[in-house]
């Protein structure tokens, strides 16, 4: 029965290898990163199943295998099926949580768009200070221009506020002068009225 199990496993592995070879692509063909990830997972599972062969499984459970060889085969098949399903489910959850398909597709798009670029791609010069400046300088210059624009707008607002304050002060000074003038006029009128009353009270 061990030979039958090994033969069964060898047949499965042969089918997997035939499927992988049929899906082989030419060297010049571009493979999407999503498909490359799926192929990597499939290859990993194939190697995992090969490492956990039926022969090794029966070696670990010799006594049970000798008593129940058919049951051992069914347990092994169910174990391998459940293991593959669990791993694929975990990979699917990781892809879903990390939004990997969208990210990988966007990377493919960036690579395709970069093929039409005629300018030479950026490469590090080997001098960290120079590379950092060449990479960060445009960002800092943009931030500087943005800050300058904000400062200019704020300075313009400050000038408007200062002009408004000066205009308000001049208006207050004019109102104070008007109040003083009216006060002096009332005082002068009050003095004339007192003099007139004094004249009228004098005996003839």
ABEGO torsion letter per residue (X at the ends): XAAAAAAAAAAAAAAAAAAAAAABBBAABBBBAAAAAAAAAAAAAAAAAAABBAAAAAAABAAAAAABAAAAAAAAAAAAAAAAAAAAAAAAAAAAAAGAAAAAAAAAAAAAAAAABABBBBBBAGBAAAAAAAAAAAAAAAAAAAAAAAAAAAAAAAAAAAAAAAAAAAAAAAAAAAAAAAAAAAAAAAAAAAAAAAAAABBX
